[in-house]
Amino acid sequence: MYEAGRLEFVGTVTKVEDDTSKIKILPEYGEALQGLRGFSHIIVLYWFHLNDNEEQRRILKVKPRRHKGAPEVGVFASRSPARPNPIGLTVCELLDIRERTLTVMELDAAEGTPVIDIKPYLPRADCVRDAHGPSWTSEGPKT
């Protein structure tokens, strides 16, 4: 079993204004954007850098604050930034790509957030038609 891995950030969230965010990709990863323009939505994986400390990484149970009436659950049953590996994930609408800057809608990350990876959203593969969750997840934000 692996105990540690290696991770390289590919970019940074540089601007957040209302529901629109900008992600600047590092020059060495610029070629990785080829072909992304054809997708309406992308999956952005990012590092919850504001929660990256030993105390937050040891939290295993949370009460999801942004979901009214949510019970205490394990972090694997929540989208809490407090987790053993502070990785966030959001499906975003891709509005534009100019040079190495992506403009997206509804990214749930703060300015300065390091971006781990970007993947295309594939409706055929990523949409689960009969998915369901506990009733408390129907209240609150999408992520």
Secondary structure, 3 states (H helix, E strand, C coil): CCCCCCCCCCEEEEEEECCEEEEEECHHHHHHHCCHHHCCEEEEEEECHHHCCHHHHCCCEECCCCCCCCCCEEHHHCCCCCCCCCEEEEEEEEEEEECCEEEEECCCCCCCCEEEEEEECCHHHHCCCCCCCCHHHHCCCCC
